[in-house]
Amino acid sequence: MNIKRVLIIDDSPTERFFLTDLLRKQGYDVLTAENGELGVAVAKAEKPDLILMDVVMPGLNGFQATRQLSRNPETQAIPVFMCTTKGQETDRVWGLRQGAIDYLVKPVHEAELVARLNTGRRILTLEQSLRSAIDENRWLSITDSLTGAFNRRYLMEQLPRELDRCARYGRAMTLITCDIDHFKRVNDTHGHSTGDEVLAAFAERIRKMVMDILFYAKERELQLESVDIRAFADDLARAVGPYLEAKGVELCCAFEERMGTFEVDATMLRSALVNLLENAADACAVEGPSKSHRVDFHVEANAETVGILIADNGIGMTPDQLKSLFTLFFSTKGSKGTGLGLFITDKIVRQHGGTITVDSAPGRGARFGIIIPRRRTGRGA
């Protein structure tokens, strides 16, 4: 296969610029996407010959995006190279299990990347078959076959290494153990197949939570850029439209025609607003199809600020829920939520020097108002 078009999916503008410049000098046509959700959409629409995928990204991380691509008949033939700073063996194995062809650890060396790309799909496929046979045996020995979570053998192998590393650098280590109360009752009442589904969902939820924490635990300065406000709003509406449609919720947009630009970290702000819009759809979907549900998404601007309204006619929130809304690990979805989304959203808005307010009551839906300054004189904290 002659590889001509490469899609780079990476939340870092610096990495996207570096890889784009490197590949274009080698004669490749390059497409870029700033997060997993957009990357999957671009892959479906543009059908690139190969994808370079970062792992730690807001929203849909690289592992999840690769899994979606590899399981979708439209995109499963597109080879994916994971390209990330996460270099542990278990990360590499997990990436390959999601459908990646190869796994490169940053910083990427130009000669190595170009050589691998030039091998073409046929050689990459042969390499994958060989690695898969080796990695599969290793993976089966250290993971639970039902959930994909690491098993006791992996814990006993890895724990001494982590303890040694903490002692070497004088750092503390935290080990969290989780238990599902009354799980026998689930099996006895609903059957073992349902119990298996509960265990798999529980493991996936913990995995997603850990990935979110890893992303936002990093000290990240805002990557400010001048962004067209109307184009930003239109792109966001297109991105969340399928999610709301699947929930049976109407998206009603009202954007001013000419709003100019604002200076923001587009990737991070987009992640925050996607979270609010999807939460609004979830709040509507809880009530089922018994009434018509809608989410309003309005954007307007004046000389100094940009105002964003996200409102729904869903179940609403109680006064107690409102008090804890932006608290870490608090979720209005109860056991179905991670308690990270709104905490992270509030943090991103404040980093931009903005404010976020909410008005809600049970049965009356919720209204989130966000004010973002057009220009920032310094980096967010």
N, C-alpha and C positions, 0 to 999 in steps of 0.2 A: 504494500500500500504506500502511495506517495502522500506524505503528510504535508498539507499546505496551510490549513487554517487551524489555529490553536486558540482555545478559550482559556483565559486565566481567571480563576475565581479566588479572590483574596481581598480581605477587608482592609488591608494596608495600602494606602496610595503609593507609598515608597516602594513596596514590593511589586505592585502592579507596574509602576513606571520602569523599574529595573528589568523585570522579566520581559515587558513589552519591547523595550529598547534592545535587549539582547536578541530576542527572536526576530525582530524586524531587520536587524543587521544581517541575520542569516537568511533572509528572504521569505520568512513566514508572514502570512496575514494573521493579525492578532485581534481577537475580541476580548473584552474584559467585563467582569461583573464584580460588584463590591460586596456581595454576600451570597449565601447558599441559595435562598429563595430565587433571587434574580438570576443566579447562575444556572439553576435548573430550567428556568423559563427560557433563557437565551439558548441553552443547549437544545431544547425542544424545537425552538424556532429556527435556529441557524445551522444545526447539525454540523458542528466543527469536526475536524478529523481527529483531534485529541484535546484533552482537558488537563490543565494543571490546577490542582485543587488544594487550597489551604485547609487546615483542620479547625483551628480555634477561631470561630467567627460568631458574631451575635446572631440570635435566631436559629436558623437551620445551620448546624455546624457541618464541617467537611465530611465527617463519617456519614451523617444522615443524608446529606446531599448525594454522596456517592452511592449509597444504598438505593435512593430513589431512582437515580439514573440507571443503575445496573439492573433494576427490576422492571423498568419501563420498556416495553417493546420498541418505542420510538427512539430510545437513547442507549439501550443496553449494548449496542455494538460499538459505541464510542469509547476508546480506551481512556482511562483516567489515571493520571500520575498524581499521587498525594505529594505535596510539596510543603513541608512544615518544619517547625522547630521541635516538634514532639518526636524524639528519636529513640524512645525505648522499644525493645523488641515487641512488647505486647501491643504498643501503638501500631507498629508496622503490621503485625499479624492481624489486628483488628481492622486496619484499613484495607488489607488485601481481602479479608473475609467480606467486606462490604461491596467488593467488586472492583477495587483498584487493580491496575495492571502492574504498577511499580510504585515505589515509595522513596522519595528523595528527602534528605534532611537539610534544612537551611543552615548556613548560607550555601546557596547553590553555586557550584563552579560552572562557568560557561562551557568549558570543553566537555565536561561530563554530561550536561543537559543536552547539548547539541548532538553528541554521539548517541545518546539514548533515543532522541527523537528520530534520528536518521536511520535507526534500525528498522523502523516501520512496524506495522501491526503484526505481521506474521511472526517476526522474531519475538516481539513482546508477548504474543500469545503463547509461544513455545516456552518462554521463560516463566510465564505465569503458571503453566501446567507443571513445570518442574518444581517451582517454589511451593505451589499449592499442595503437592504431595508431601513435601517436607513439613511445611507449616501446619498442614491439617493434623498430622500426628502430634506435633508439639502442642497445637491448640487444644486438641481433644484431651490431652493429658493434664491441662491446667485450667480448664473451664467446665462449667456445668452444661450439659447438652441441652437442657430445657431453656435456660435463661440466657446463656452466653456469659454469665458472670463468672469471675475467677473462683476457683474452688479452694479447698483446704490445702492441696498440694502447692498451688501457687502462693498462697499466704505463707506457708512454711518456708518457701524458697525466698520470697521477697522481703519478708519481715526482718530477718537478720541484716540484710543489706541496708534497709532503710534505717534501722537502729544504728548501724555503724556510721552511716552518713550523717545522721543527726548528732551523734557523739563527736564526729570529726569536725563539724562546723558549729558545735555548741548550740544546736537548735532543738526546740521541743517538737514532739510528734504526737499527733492525735489519732486515735483509733476508735472508730465508731462501730458499734454492733447494733444491728436492727433485728427485730423480731415481729412477726405478724401474730397478733393476739387471736386466739380462738380459731386458728386455721383448720383444725380438725373438724370443726363444725361446718366449715365451707365444703370440705370433701364429703362429709356425711350427708349434708343437705342437698348439695347440687351436683355431686359426683366429682371424680378425680380429674376429668378433663377440664371442668370449670376451675378447679383448684390450680391446675397447671397454667391456665390463662391468667389467673390472679398473680401467680408467682412471676410469670414472664413480664406482665405489665408493671409489677412492682420494681423489678430489676431495671427495666427500661426507664422508668421514671427517675430512679436514683441516678442512673447513668447520665440522663439529660441534665439533672440538677447539678451534678459535679462538673459537667462541661460548662454550664453557665457560670458557675462560681469561678472556675479556672479562668474564663475569659475576663470577667470583671474584677478578678483579684489582681490582674496585672495593672501596673501604673500606666495609664494611657493618657497622653496629652491629646487634646482635640486636634484633629487634622483639618483646620479651617480652610474653606475654599468658598469662592463666590458662586452661589447657586441660584439659578432662575427659580423663583418661588412657584410660579404657575406650573412650570415643567415638573418640578419636584412633587407638587400636589397631584398632578395628572398621573405621573409614574406610580405614586403610592396607591392611588385609587385602582389602577390597573393591576397592581400586585396583589391587593387584598380582595379584589372582586371575586375570583373563583372561590375563596374560602367562605365569603358571606353567601354566595349563591348556593354552595353545598349545604349551608345551614338553613336555607330557605329565608334569608334575610335580605331585604332590599337596601342597597347602598345609594343614598341621596347626596350628591355632591353640589356644592355651591362655591365656586372660586371666582374671584375678581379676575378680569381679563389681563390687565397690565399691572402687575405688582412689583416689577423690577427684581432685584436680587437681594439675598441676605447671606451673611457670612456664617457658615455652620459646618460642622462635621456631618456631611450628608449621610454617611453610613450609620453613625450612631443615632442621629435624630430619626432617621427612617426606621431603625429598629424599635425605638421608643414608641413611635406613632403606630407602627404595625401591631405592637402589643396592645395598645389601647383599642384599636379598631377590631382586632380579633376578640378581645375581651368583651367588647360591646356586642358582637355577634353571638358569643357564647351566652351572654346574659339573656339575649332574646330566645335563643334556641332551647333554653331550659324549660320554657313554657310550652314548647311544642307548637304544632300547626294550628292551635285553637284560635289564634288571632294573627292579624297581619303585623309583621315586625319590620322595623326599619332602623338603619343607622345613618345619622346625619353627619357629614364630614364637610365643614365649612372652613375656608381660609380667606382672610382679608389682611390688608396691610395699610399702615400709614407711614409717615415720614420716618418714624423712629422704631416701630415694632411691627411684628407679624403676629396676628391673632389666629389661633386654631381652635375650632370647636368640634368635639366628637361627642355625639349624644345618641342614646338609644331609648327605645320604649320597652325594655326588658323588665326583669323582676325587681330591679332597684336594690338598694342597700339600707341596712338598719343604721341608726346612729352609732352603735357600738362598732360596726364594721367600718364606718367612715373614720372613726378615731384611729384605727390601726391600719388604715388602707395602705400606707406607704412604708409600713414596718417590715423589716427583713423577716422572711419566712411566714408572714401572715398572708392567707389567701381567702378571698370571698368564695372560692370554689370548694372549700373544705378539703377533703382528702384527694380531690381531683387536681388540685393546684400545687405548685411548688413554693409559692410565696416569694418568688424572685422577680417576677415580671414588673410589677408596679414599683417595687423598690428600685429596680434598675432604671425604669422610666423616669422616676422622680430625680434620680441622680444625674441622668443625662440632661434633663431639662435645666437643672441647677448649674451644671457645668457650662451650659450655654448662657448663663446669666439670666435665665428665664424663670417663670413661675408657673405652677400648675394648681388649679383649683377644681373642686368637684362638688356637685350638688346632686343629691339623690334621696329617695325615700322608697320604702317598700311599695312595689306595684306601680311606681311612677318613673321607672327607668333611671338613667344617670346622665349627667352632663359634665364633661371634662373640658375645662378652658385652659389653654396654654398661651402664654405670651412670651415671645422670643425677640430679643433686640436684633435689629438688622445688622449691626456691626459690633464686634467684640474687640476691645483694645488689648486684651491679654488672654492667655490660655486659661481654660477652666481648671479648677482645683481637682 
